Amino acid sequence: MWAHTLTVQSYQWLLERGWRRSGRYCYKPTMEKCCCPQYMIRISAKDFRLTKSQKKLLKKVHRYLSTGEKPWKGLEKVKPNSAGSVSVDMETTHCKPIMALTDGVSQERPAVPFCDNNDAHCLFTEIVDKNKPVEKFTSERKPPIKGSGPNSEKPKCGKAKQRRLERKRQKLAAQANIDPSEVILLPKKPAEKTIEDFLNGPMPDQPAHRLEVRLVRSPPGQQSDEFSKSFDTTFLVYHRYQTVIHQDPDDKPDRQQFQRFLVDSPLQTGHQGGKSPHEYGSFHQQYWLDDKLIAVGVIDILPSYVSSVYLYYDPVYSFLSLGTYAALREIAFTRNLMAVDPDIQFYCMGYYINSCPKMRYKANFSPSFLLCPKTYTWQPVENCRPKLECNAYSRLDETNAVDEDGDVDLASVAVLFKHQALTYSLYQMLCPNRKQDEAEVQEYSRLVGRKCSRSILLYRQSSK
């Protein structure tokens, strides 16, 4: 469906019925017919909880920004050169020099990289003092000497933590003049760190790198000056991402395709009663590392959602896991908007495909919910996965709920005919010979739902 212009509220209603947009083109998969059904997935920003792997990722990026340390991906195999000797890159391998004892003098020897026994090119260094006799080791054990046992006059050994708790129990008992066995010490649970705690962690006075995230408006007619100035740089990052990550030919991701796909948008900026400090509509979130653009996240700000459209990045910085990191950043951005506008509560990650390994990572963001294709209600992803393992296309809602918004009165569908907004019943009166398009209008109203069928004008072409 081609959308010339849409209010953010109408597009949100479409999103909640499984629709997505690519530029101005809006689409909805026919899930019951496709081999890999695509379920809309959203995350509750307010209740979002970081997983262990996500915390490690945020720490990894923070460590890189503060110290410049890149993630260690393991040592490369040590290979002999043409001369038969072994060459080791001391800057890229994590090695420590070894101290050799020769003739009683401590000498520092070159560092030796650690390698597995299975490596055919392992390097071994053996230092033997020929003047020192070799000691012989035997497996004979001397019988243990029988002792007198523990000293009963000393307190029993225990962990330091337990001893501190016992002293605290006795102190509280003495203050309350009660028996220590009556004192109950409740364990203190450490406060769980939020995503903001990780992103806003302390940095040194002179960090190795500086990361800045800029939000710029992108659609034509609404573009900010900052987006216009950075357009060429943005396109170059997109071109590099498509050709390296997705293996597109060099001539495929051109400027026109980039404009249609990620710059054009039908969304309007205003929303009645909205409180978002950035208004609404389509934006680019630009990630600048030391004044160099390394990633761009395309998002839509809707009355209740921040919807992720696309992300592209410079493949040189793949070691930072920018796909997951940008998603975490966008969740944090949603939470910041929620503090100003409480209606914005959800972060939409697009489609989730259970049978696709590259898409299943989206369910790792908790709590996540999938849209039921029958009732258009949101269901917890942990309840949906067992169903999807059995059947790729499945009803996710286990209740007797029905699609109430799908019950549309055809006569009330809004159409645009000869530059005039009409109801479909009035359009039929003006064009009584056009009975053949009734099935098309019926299918359209079922797919978009009752609210959208009345708020969006369906274009009807006039006869020549």
Beta strands, then each sheet from edge to edge (+ up, - down):
strand 1: 20-22
strand 2: 25-27
strand 3: 39-44
strand 4: 98-102
strand 5: 105-109
strand 6: 211-217
strand 7: 281-289
strand 8: 292-301
strand 9: 305-313
strand 10: 346-352
strand 11: 368-371
strand 12: 378-380
strand 13: 414-417
strand 14: 420-423
strand 15: 458-460
sheet 1: 1+ 2-
sheet 2: 6+ 7- 8+ 9- 10- 3+ 11- 12+
sheet 3: 4+ 5-
sheet 4: 14+ 13- 15-
end
